[in-house]
Amino acid sequence: MSRQRRTFSSEFKLQLVKLYENGKSRADIAREYDITPSALDRWIKNHQETGSFAAK
């Protein structure tokens, strides 16, 4: 059974990136907010490199 693709606001993504930057583990964030670890990794990387979440 596949998961339906969901969309998240920039505000939500920024909130999760800030949790990570403040010391919460990636695994805990992904589990608590029911997102994939790869999505969180991508948001963190995009925020650190560009300060944005816009798709490339």
N, CA, C and O atoms as a Tripos MOL2 file, in Angstrom:
@<TRIPOS>MOLECULE
protein
  224   223    56     0     0
PROTEIN
NO_CHARGES

@<TRIPOS>ATOM
      1 N           0.8430   -1.1750    0.0000 N.3       1 MET1
      2 CA          0.0000    0.0000    0.0000 C.3       1 MET1
      3 C           0.8890    1.2400    0.0000 C.2       1 MET1
      4 O           1.7510    1.3860    0.8670 O.2       1 MET1
      5 N           0.6870    2.1190   -0.9530 N.am      2 SER2
      6 CA          1.5350    3.2940   -1.0470 C.3       2 SER2
      7 C           0.9190    4.4710   -0.3070 C.2       2 SER2
      8 O          -0.2920    4.5510   -0.1040 O.2       2 SER2
      9 N           1.7840    5.3580    0.0760 N.am      3 ARG3
     10 CA          1.3630    6.5610    0.7780 C.3       3 ARG3
     11 C           0.9460    7.6250   -0.2110 C.2       3 ARG3
     12 O           1.5570    7.7650   -1.2710 O.2       3 ARG3
     13 N          -0.0840    8.3710    0.1220 N.am      4 GLN4
     14 CA         -0.4950    9.4710   -0.7460 C.3       4 GLN4
     15 C           0.4460   10.6530   -0.4980 C.2       4 GLN4
     16 O           0.7780   10.9660    0.6450 O.2       4 GLN4
     17 N           0.8630   11.2930   -1.5720 N.am      5 ARG5
     18 CA          1.7730   12.4220   -1.4750 C.3       5 ARG5
     19 C           1.0790   13.5880   -0.7720 C.2       5 ARG5
     20 O          -0.0430   13.9650   -1.1100 O.2       5 ARG5
     21 N           1.7760   14.1430    0.2110 N.am      6 ARG6
     22 CA          1.2280   15.2690    0.9550 C.3       6 ARG6
     23 C           2.0780   16.5040    0.6810 C.2       6 ARG6
     24 O           3.2450   16.4000    0.3040 O.2       6 ARG6
     25 N           1.4820   17.6600    0.8740 N.am      7 THR7
     26 CA          2.2400   18.9000    0.7320 C.3       7 THR7
     27 C           2.2790   19.5940    2.0910 C.2       7 THR7
     28 O           1.3540   19.4800    2.8950 O.2       7 THR7
     29 N           3.3660   20.3110    2.3210 N.am      8 PHE8
     30 CA          3.5730   20.9900    3.5890 C.3       8 PHE8
     31 C           3.9250   22.4430    3.3240 C.2       8 PHE8
     32 O           4.6130   22.7610    2.3540 O.2       8 PHE8
     33 N           3.4520   23.3130    4.1860 N.am      9 SER9
     34 CA          3.7310   24.7420    4.0280 C.3       9 SER9
     35 C           5.1830   25.0360    4.3910 C.2       9 SER9
     36 O           5.8260   24.2750    5.1140 O.2       9 SER9
     37 N           5.6790   26.1470    3.8790 N.am     10 SER10
     38 CA          7.0390   26.5760    4.2180 C.3      10 SER10
     39 C           7.1680   26.8140    5.7170 C.2      10 SER10
     40 O           8.2190   26.5510    6.3000 O.2      10 SER10
     41 N           6.1100   27.3080    6.3400 N.am     11 GLU11
     42 CA          6.1350   27.5640    7.7810 C.3      11 GLU11
     43 C           6.3100   26.2600    8.5660 C.2      11 GLU11
     44 O           7.0630   26.2080    9.5390 O.2      11 GLU11
     45 N           5.6110   25.2190    8.1350 N.am     12 PHE12
     46 CA          5.7300   23.9160    8.7920 C.3      12 PHE12
     47 C           7.1490   23.3680    8.6320 C.2      12 PHE12
     48 O           7.7480   22.8840    9.5920 O.2      12 PHE12
     49 N           7.6780   23.4480    7.4130 N.am     13 LYS13
     50 CA          9.0340   22.9580    7.1570 C.3      13 LYS13
     51 C          10.0490   23.7080    8.0080 C.2      13 LYS13
     52 O          10.9550   23.1030    8.5820 O.2      13 LYS13
     53 N           9.8970   25.0360    8.0890 N.am     14 LEU14
     54 CA         10.8190   25.8440    8.8730 C.3      14 LEU14
     55 C          10.7320   25.4740   10.3500 C.2      14 LEU14
     56 O          11.7520   25.4170   11.0370 O.2      14 LEU14
     57 N           9.5390   25.2270   10.8320 N.am     15 GLN15
     58 CA          9.3630   24.8280   12.2280 C.3      15 GLN15
     59 C          10.1400   23.5460   12.5240 C.2      15 GLN15
     60 O          10.7950   23.4420   13.5610 O.2      15 GLN15
     61 N          10.0710   22.5770   11.6240 N.am     16 LEU16
     62 CA         10.7700   21.3130   11.8480 C.3      16 LEU16
     63 C          12.2720   21.4820   11.7210 C.2      16 LEU16
     64 O          13.0240   20.8650   12.4760 O.2      16 LEU16
     65 N          12.7300   22.3050   10.7820 N.am     17 VAL17
     66 CA         14.1670   22.5770   10.6490 C.3      17 VAL17
     67 C          14.6840   23.2360   11.9280 C.2      17 VAL17
     68 O          15.7700   22.9020   12.4000 O.2      17 VAL17
     69 N          13.9220   24.1610   12.4860 N.am     18 LYS18
     70 CA         14.3350   24.8340   13.7310 C.3      18 LYS18
     71 C          14.4040   23.8450   14.8930 C.2      18 LYS18
     72 O          15.3010   23.9390   15.7300 O.2      18 LYS18
     73 N          13.4630   22.8960   14.9530 N.am     19 LEU19
     74 CA         13.5360   21.8600   15.9860 C.3      19 LEU19
     75 C          14.8520   21.0900   15.8700 C.2      19 LEU19
     76 O          15.5170   20.8240   16.8710 O.2      19 LEU19
     77 N          15.2180   20.7370   14.6410 N.am     20 TYR20
     78 CA         16.4670   20.0140   14.4050 C.3      20 TYR20
     79 C          17.6670   20.8700   14.8130 C.2      20 TYR20
     80 O          18.5890   20.3790   15.4630 O.2      20 TYR20
     81 N          17.6530   22.1390   14.4340 N.am     21 GLU21
     82 CA         18.7660   23.0360   14.7590 C.3      21 GLU21
     83 C          18.8920   23.2610   16.2600 C.2      21 GLU21
     84 O          19.9760   23.5710   16.7520 O.2      21 GLU21
     85 N          17.7920   23.1070   16.9890 N.am     22 ASN22
     86 CA         17.8090   23.2810   18.4420 C.3      22 ASN22
     87 C          18.1190   21.9880   19.1890 C.2      22 ASN22
     88 O          18.0260   21.9410   20.4150 O.2      22 ASN22
     89 N          18.4880   20.9340   18.4500 N.am     23 GLY23
     90 CA         18.9880   19.7340   19.1010 C.3      23 GLY23
     91 C          18.0950   18.5130   19.0860 C.2      23 GLY23
     92 O          18.5110   17.4570   19.5640 O.2      23 GLY23
     93 N          16.8980   18.6070   18.5630 N.am     24 LYS24
     94 CA         16.0240   17.4260   18.4980 C.3      24 LYS24
     95 C          16.5220   16.5200   17.3770 C.2      24 LYS24
     96 O          16.9140   17.0070   16.3170 O.2      24 LYS24
     97 N          16.5110   15.2230   17.5990 N.am     25 SER25
     98 CA         17.0370   14.2990   16.5900 C.3      25 SER25
     99 C          16.1130   14.2110   15.3760 C.2      25 SER25
    100 O          14.8980   14.3820   15.4810 O.2      25 SER25
    101 N          16.7240   13.9400   14.2250 N.am     26 ARG26
    102 CA         15.9500   13.8030   12.9860 C.3      26 ARG26
    103 C          14.9350   12.6770   13.1170 C.2      26 ARG26
    104 O          13.7970   12.8120   12.6670 O.2      26 ARG26
    105 N          15.3330   11.5790   13.7230 N.am     27 ALA27
    106 CA         14.4380   10.4320   13.8720 C.3      27 ALA27
    107 C          13.2250   10.7890   14.7270 C.2      27 ALA27
    108 O          12.1010   10.4070   14.4020 O.2      27 ALA27
    109 N          13.4500   11.5160   15.8140 N.am     28 ASP28
    110 CA         12.3380   11.9080   16.6820 C.3      28 ASP28
    111 C          11.3710   12.8350   15.9520 C.2      28 ASP28
    112 O          10.1550   12.6810   16.0670 O.2      28 ASP28
    113 N          11.9060   13.7920   15.2050 N.am     29 ILE29
    114 CA         11.0560   14.7260   14.4650 C.3      29 ILE29
    115 C          10.2300   13.9740   13.4280 C.2      29 ILE29
    116 O           9.0200   14.1760   13.3260 O.2      29 ILE29
    117 N          10.8820   13.1120   12.6640 N.am     30 ALA30
    118 CA         10.1820   12.3690   11.6140 C.3      30 ALA30
    119 C           9.0720   11.5020   12.2010 C.2      30 ALA30
    120 O           7.9720   11.4370   11.6520 O.2      30 ALA30
    121 N           9.3610   10.8440   13.3060 N.am     31 ARG31
    122 CA          8.3650    9.9670   13.9370 C.3      31 ARG31
    123 C           7.2140   10.7930   14.5180 C.2      31 ARG31
    124 O           6.0480   10.4450   14.3350 O.2      31 ARG31
    125 N           7.5350   11.8720   15.2090 N.am     32 GLU32
    126 CA          6.5130   12.6830   15.8760 C.3      32 GLU32
    127 C           5.5610   13.3660   14.8870 C.2      32 GLU32
    128 O           4.3640   13.4860   15.1510 O.2      32 GLU32
    129 N           6.1030   13.8140   13.7440 N.am     33 TYR33
    130 CA          5.2830   14.5460   12.7790 C.3      33 TYR33
    131 C           4.8640   13.6980   11.5780 C.2      33 TYR33
    132 O           4.2800   14.2110   10.6240 O.2      33 TYR33
    133 N           5.1670   12.3930   11.6280 N.am     34 ASP34
    134 CA          4.7630   11.4410   10.5940 C.3      34 ASP34
    135 C           5.2080   11.8850    9.1980 C.2      34 ASP34
    136 O           4.4120   11.9570    8.2620 O.2      34 ASP34
    137 N           6.5000   12.1770    9.0920 N.am     35 ILE35
    138 CA          7.0890   12.4940    7.7900 C.3      35 ILE35
    139 C           8.2420   11.5320    7.5400 C.2      35 ILE35
    140 O           8.7260   10.8820    8.4670 O.2      35 ILE35
    141 N           8.6760   11.4420    6.3010 N.am     36 THR36
    142 CA          9.7920   10.5540    6.0040 C.3      36 THR36
    143 C          11.1010   11.2440    6.3800 C.2      36 THR36
    144 O          11.2350   12.4590    6.2280 O.2      36 THR36
    145 N          12.0640   10.4660    6.8690 N.am     37 PRO37
    146 CA         13.3630   11.0540    7.1950 C.3      37 PRO37
    147 C          14.0140   11.7260    5.9820 C.2      37 PRO37
    148 O          14.7030   12.7350    6.1290 O.2      37 PRO37
    149 N          13.7980   11.1700    4.7890 N.am     38 SER38
    150 CA         14.4070   11.7640    3.5930 C.3      38 SER38
    151 C          13.8200   13.1410    3.2970 C.2      38 SER38
    152 O          14.5360   14.0310    2.8390 O.2      38 SER38
    153 N          12.5330   13.3230    3.5530 N.am     39 ALA39
    154 CA         11.9170   14.6430    3.3480 C.3      39 ALA39
    155 C          12.5260   15.6480    4.3170 C.2      39 ALA39
    156 O          12.8650   16.7650    3.9250 O.2      39 ALA39
    157 N          12.6630   15.2610    5.5660 N.am     40 LEU40
    158 CA         13.2560   16.1590    6.5590 C.3      40 LEU40
    159 C          14.6990   16.4970    6.1930 C.2      40 LEU40
    160 O          15.1090   17.6540    6.2860 O.2      40 LEU40
    161 N          15.4630   15.4980    5.7800 N.am     41 ASP41
    162 CA         16.8460   15.7410    5.3580 C.3      41 ASP41
    163 C          16.9050   16.7440    4.2090 C.2      41 ASP41
    164 O          17.7630   17.6270    4.1890 O.2      41 ASP41
    165 N          15.9960   16.6040    3.2640 N.am     42 ARG42
    166 CA         15.9570   17.5040    2.1080 C.3      42 ARG42
    167 C          15.6190   18.9280    2.5450 C.2      42 ARG42
    168 O          16.2200   19.8860    2.0590 O.2      42 ARG42
    169 N          14.6620   19.0670    3.4580 N.am     43 TRP43
    170 CA         14.2920   20.4010    3.9430 C.3      43 TRP43
    171 C          15.4450   21.0450    4.6890 C.2      43 TRP43
    172 O          15.7060   22.2360    4.5140 O.2      43 TRP43
    173 N          16.1400   20.2770    5.5180 N.am     44 ILE44
    174 CA         17.2860   20.8090    6.2650 C.3      44 ILE44
    175 C          18.3700   21.2580    5.2930 C.2      44 ILE44
    176 O          18.9180   22.3530    5.4260 O.2      44 ILE44
    177 N          18.6750   20.4140    4.3230 N.am     45 LYS45
    178 CA         19.7190   20.7410    3.3430 C.3      45 LYS45
    179 C          19.3440   21.9990    2.5430 C.2      45 LYS45
    180 O          20.1650   22.9020    2.3840 O.2      45 LYS45
    181 N          18.1060   22.0530    2.0420 N.am     46 ASN46
    182 CA         17.6690   23.2240    1.2710 C.3      46 ASN46
    183 C          17.7340   24.4900    2.1120 C.2      46 ASN46
    184 O          18.1600   25.5360    1.6250 O.2      46 ASN46
    185 N          17.3170   24.4050    3.3670 N.am     47 HIS47
    186 CA         17.3280   25.5820    4.2260 C.3      47 HIS47
    187 C          18.7560   26.0480    4.4990 C.2      47 HIS47
    188 O          19.0260   27.2490    4.5000 O.2      47 HIS47
    189 N          19.6650   25.1160    4.7300 N.am     48 GLN48
    190 CA         21.0480   25.4760    5.0200 C.3      48 GLN48
    191 C          21.7440   26.0530    3.7940 C.2      48 GLN48
    192 O          22.5700   26.9570    3.9140 O.2      48 GLN48
    193 N          21.4120   25.5340    2.6170 N.am     49 GLU49
    194 CA         22.0900   25.9920    1.3910 C.3      49 GLU49
    195 C          21.4930   27.2640    0.8190 C.2      49 GLU49
    196 O          22.2280   28.1280    0.3400 O.2      49 GLU49
    197 N          20.1620   27.3970    0.8620 N.am     50 THR50
    198 CA         19.5310   28.5240    0.1780 C.3      50 THR50
    199 C          18.6590   29.3920    1.0710 C.2      50 THR50
    200 O          18.2910   30.5040    0.6930 O.2      50 THR50
    201 N          18.3260   28.8850    2.2620 N.am     51 GLY51
    202 CA         17.4140   29.6120    3.1260 C.3      51 GLY51
    203 C          15.9770   29.5310    2.6590 C.2      51 GLY51
    204 O          15.1200   30.2730    3.1390 O.2      51 GLY51
    205 N          15.7070   28.6270    1.7180 N.am     52 SER52
    206 CA         14.3870   28.4920    1.1160 C.3      52 SER52
    207 C          14.0250   27.0330    0.9920 C.2      52 SER52
    208 O          14.8770   26.1560    1.1370 O.2      52 SER52
    209 N          12.7460   26.7700    0.7220 N.am     53 PHE53
    210 CA         12.2880   25.4010    0.5000 C.3      53 PHE53
    211 C          11.7620   25.2100   -0.9120 C.2      53 PHE53
    212 O          11.1770   24.1710   -1.2170 O.2      53 PHE53
    213 N          11.9580   26.1800   -1.7630 N.am     54 ALA54
    214 CA         11.4590   26.1090   -3.1390 C.3      54 ALA54
    215 C          12.1270   24.9500   -3.8750 C.2      54 ALA54
    216 O          13.3250   24.7070   -3.7290 O.2      54 ALA54
    217 N          11.3380   24.2550   -4.6540 N.am     55 ALA55
    218 CA         11.8760   23.1440   -5.4450 C.3      55 ALA55
    219 C          12.8460   23.6720   -6.4870 C.2      55 ALA55
    220 O          12.6560   24.7430   -7.0630 O.2      55 ALA55
    221 N          13.8920   22.8890   -6.7090 N.am     56 LYS56
    222 CA         14.9020   23.3110   -7.6740 C.3      56 LYS56
    223 C          14.4790   22.9620   -9.0680 C.2      56 LYS56
    224 O          15.2050   23.2400  -10.0220 O.2      56 LYS56
@<TRIPOS>BOND
     1     1     2 1
     2     2     3 1
     3     3     4 2
     4     3     5 am
     5     5     6 1
     6     6     7 1
     7     7     8 2
     8     7     9 am
     9     9    10 1
    10    10    11 1
    11    11    12 2
    12    11    13 am
    13    13    14 1
    14    14    15 1
    15    15    16 2
    16    15    17 am
    17    17    18 1
    18    18    19 1
    19    19    20 2
    20    19    21 am
    21    21    22 1
    22    22    23 1
    23    23    24 2
    24    23    25 am
    25    25    26 1
    26    26    27 1
    27    27    28 2
    28    27    29 am
    29    29    30 1
    30    30    31 1
    31    31    32 2
    32    31    33 am
    33    33    34 1
    34    34    35 1
    35    35    36 2
    36    35    37 am
    37    37    38 1
    38    38    39 1
    39    39    40 2
    40    39    41 am
    41    41    42 1
    42    42    43 1
    43    43    44 2
    44    43    45 am
    45    45    46 1
    46    46    47 1
    47    47    48 2
    48    47    49 am
    49    49    50 1
    50    50    51 1
    51    51    52 2
    52    51    53 am
    53    53    54 1
    54    54    55 1
    55    55    56 2
    56    55    57 am
    57    57    58 1
    58    58    59 1
    59    59    60 2
    60    59    61 am
    61    61    62 1
    62    62    63 1
    63    63    64 2
    64    63    65 am
    65    65    66 1
    66    66    67 1
    67    67    68 2
    68    67    69 am
    69    69    70 1
    70    70    71 1
    71    71    72 2
    72    71    73 am
    73    73    74 1
    74    74    75 1
    75    75    76 2
    76    75    77 am
    77    77    78 1
    78    78    79 1
    79    79    80 2
    80    79    81 am
    81    81    82 1
    82    82    83 1
    83    83    84 2
    84    83    85 am
    85    85    86 1
    86    86    87 1
    87    87    88 2
    88    87    89 am
    89    89    90 1
    90    90    91 1
    91    91    92 2
    92    91    93 am
    93    93    94 1
    94    94    95 1
    95    95    96 2
    96    95    97 am
    97    97    98 1
    98    98    99 1
    99    99   100 2
   100    99   101 am
   101   101   102 1
   102   102   103 1
   103   103   104 2
   104   103   105 am
   105   105   106 1
   106   106   107 1
   107   107   108 2
   108   107   109 am
   109   109   110 1
   110   110   111 1
   111   111   112 2
   112   111   113 am
   113   113   114 1
   114   114   115 1
   115   115   116 2
   116   115   117 am
   117   117   118 1
   118   118   119 1
   119   119   120 2
   120   119   121 am
   121   121   122 1
   122   122   123 1
   123   123   124 2
   124   123   125 am
   125   125   126 1
   126   126   127 1
   127   127   128 2
   128   127   129 am
   129   129   130 1
   130   130   131 1
   131   131   132 2
   132   131   133 am
   133   133   134 1
   134   134   135 1
   135   135   136 2
   136   135   137 am
   137   137   138 1
   138   138   139 1
   139   139   140 2
   140   139   141 am
   141   141   142 1
   142   142   143 1
   143   143   144 2
   144   143   145 am
   145   145   146 1
   146   146   147 1
   147   147   148 2
   148   147   149 am
   149   149   150 1
   150   150   151 1
   151   151   152 2
   152   151   153 am
   153   153   154 1
   154   154   155 1
   155   155   156 2
   156   155   157 am
   157   157   158 1
   158   158   159 1
   159   159   160 2
   160   159   161 am
   161   161   162 1
   162   162   163 1
   163   163   164 2
   164   163   165 am
   165   165   166 1
   166   166   167 1
   167   167   168 2
   168   167   169 am
   169   169   170 1
   170   170   171 1
   171   171   172 2
   172   171   173 am
   173   173   174 1
   174   174   175 1
   175   175   176 2
   176   175   177 am
   177   177   178 1
   178   178   179 1
   179   179   180 2
   180   179   181 am
   181   181   182 1
   182   182   183 1
   183   183   184 2
   184   183   185 am
   185   185   186 1
   186   186   187 1
   187   187   188 2
   188   187   189 am
   189   189   190 1
   190   190   191 1
   191   191   192 2
   192   191   193 am
   193   193   194 1
   194   194   195 1
   195   195   196 2
   196   195   197 am
   197   197   198 1
   198   198   199 1
   199   199   200 2
   200   199   201 am
   201   201   202 1
   202   202   203 1
   203   203   204 2
   204   203   205 am
   205   205   206 1
   206   206   207 1
   207   207   208 2
   208   207   209 am
   209   209   210 1
   210   210   211 1
   211   211   212 2
   212   211   213 am
   213   213   214 1
   214   214   215 1
   215   215   216 2
   216   215   217 am
   217   217   218 1
   218   218   219 1
   219   219   220 2
   220   219   221 am
   221   221   222 1
   222   222   223 1
   223   223   224 2
@<TRIPOS>SUBSTRUCTURE
     1 MET1         2 RESIDUE 1 A MET
     2 SER2         6 RESIDUE 1 A SER
     3 ARG3        10 RESIDUE 1 A ARG
     4 GLN4        14 RESIDUE 1 A GLN
     5 ARG5        18 RESIDUE 1 A ARG
     6 ARG6        22 RESIDUE 1 A ARG
     7 THR7        26 RESIDUE 1 A THR
     8 PHE8        30 RESIDUE 1 A PHE
     9 SER9        34 RESIDUE 1 A SER
    10 SER10       38 RESIDUE 1 A SER
    11 GLU11       42 RESIDUE 1 A GLU
    12 PHE12       46 RESIDUE 1 A PHE
    13 LYS13       50 RESIDUE 1 A LYS
    14 LEU14       54 RESIDUE 1 A LEU
    15 GLN15       58 RESIDUE 1 A GLN
    16 LEU16       62 RESIDUE 1 A LEU
    17 VAL17       66 RESIDUE 1 A VAL
    18 LYS18       70 RESIDUE 1 A LYS
    19 LEU19       74 RESIDUE 1 A LEU
    20 TYR20       78 RESIDUE 1 A TYR
    21 GLU21       82 RESIDUE 1 A GLU
    22 ASN22       86 RESIDUE 1 A ASN
    23 GLY23       90 RESIDUE 1 A GLY
    24 LYS24       94 RESIDUE 1 A LYS
    25 SER25       98 RESIDUE 1 A SER
    26 ARG26      102 RESIDUE 1 A ARG
    27 ALA27      106 RESIDUE 1 A ALA
    28 ASP28      110 RESIDUE 1 A ASP
    29 ILE29      114 RESIDUE 1 A ILE
    30 ALA30      118 RESIDUE 1 A ALA
    31 ARG31      122 RESIDUE 1 A ARG
    32 GLU32      126 RESIDUE 1 A GLU
    33 TYR33      130 RESIDUE 1 A TYR
    34 ASP34      134 RESIDUE 1 A ASP
    35 ILE35      138 RESIDUE 1 A ILE
    36 THR36      142 RESIDUE 1 A THR
    37 PRO37      146 RESIDUE 1 A PRO
    38 SER38      150 RESIDUE 1 A SER
    39 ALA39      154 RESIDUE 1 A ALA
    40 LEU40      158 RESIDUE 1 A LEU
    41 ASP41      162 RESIDUE 1 A ASP
    42 ARG42      166 RESIDUE 1 A ARG
    43 TRP43      170 RESIDUE 1 A TRP
    44 ILE44      174 RESIDUE 1 A ILE
    45 LYS45      178 RESIDUE 1 A LYS
    46 ASN46      182 RESIDUE 1 A ASN
    47 HIS47      186 RESIDUE 1 A HIS
    48 GLN48      190 RESIDUE 1 A GLN
    49 GLU49      194 RESIDUE 1 A GLU
    50 THR50      198 RESIDUE 1 A THR
    51 GLY51      202 RESIDUE 1 A GLY
    52 SER52      206 RESIDUE 1 A SER
    53 PHE53      210 RESIDUE 1 A PHE
    54 ALA54      214 RESIDUE 1 A ALA
    55 ALA55      218 RESIDUE 1 A ALA
    56 LYS56      222 RESIDUE 1 A LYS
